[in-house]
Each structure stands twice: as C-alpha cells, then as structure tokens.
Amino acid sequence: MFSLLGLRSQPFWTSPNNHTSSGDAKDRVAYGDEYVAEVVEKLEGSFEDIRREYLSAVMGISDGEKAINTKLLEGDYDVGGAGGSEHSGALHKGTWDWHSYVQNGVRKDGFKELCPKTAEAVDGLGSKLFTTPFSFAFFSTLHPRSSIEPHASAMNLRLRVHLPLIVPGE
C-alpha cells in the first residue's frame, strides 16, 4: 500500500536472545536501532503503571479479583474499519478486544481520564509515532480459546511494539 524507501521492513526487530556480544541490553532491541530501543525502554519502564491501569480500566479489578472500578473503557475493535484489510475477520478466531488511546492518529476521549499514566507514557514517546492516520496505541485483550494469525502490515510505516501485561501460565 505505502512504503517509505530505505526503511527496513521485517516481522521481528527484537534479537532472538537477550544477550549480545557487547553486553549492552539496548543491542537486543531492533539490532541496535537507538530510536526503537528508546521507545521499548520507556514502555518497559512504565510497565507497572500501564498494567495497573489496564486491570482497572479494562478489567475493572485491582489486587486480584476485587472490583474497584465501575467506569470501564469501551472496546472499539472494528474488523472492517480500524485497521483496514489487514484486520479482516480471517485474522483472528474468538474474541479480541481493543481499547484505544490513539486510533488513526486521533486521541480518543475518555482514555486519558481512566489511564493517565498510560497516556503519559505514550505521549512521552514523542510525536513521531502518533501523528499520522496510520497511528494506533491501544490495549489489546485476547480472550481464552482465541487466537490471532501471524500477520504483517501492507506497509512499512508502522512500528508495532507489544508490551505483554498478562501472560497466562507465568
């Protein structure tokens, strides 16, 4: 669809192991790409706040199963609209929810109110990532017995960073 000449396009930018010959942890991300490493480092540094706000604003829980929040973010995943053809119904099976802060480059009302530290972390990444119609930042929830097929975008204009907040079996 769109392509920025000279920009690498590959499905995984993270090194297959967390150890490099130089011993520098930044080398494990994007094979030494400083900008991507900085983005990942900032998000990982906000992990606890982001996870806490996700549990509260999406799941309505804190400290295990105790309900604390009656006002929740509404899901906004749209098979036909949000991401275009790459998000067709064949992409996933089961239930997959999105709760967007940035959708098509536009910040959604209400997210910052319920997730101020997450919004601050995303906004702190700089304007390069979230000012185009191709920009998204969202909580993604894959429900039990659901799956997402491996996929890539039809363009190299997106940097996808996944920050796992809850990983079953850990």
Buried (B, 14 or more C-beta within 10 A) or exposed (E): EEEEEEEEEEEEBBBEEEEBEEEEEBBBBBBBBEEBBBBBEBBEEBEEBBBBBBBBBBBBEEEEEEEEBEEEBEBBBEEEEBBBEBBEEEBBEEEBBBBBBBBBEEBBEEBBEBBEBBBEBBBEBEEEBBEEEBBBBBBBBBEEEEEEEEBEBEBBBBBEBEBEBEEEEE
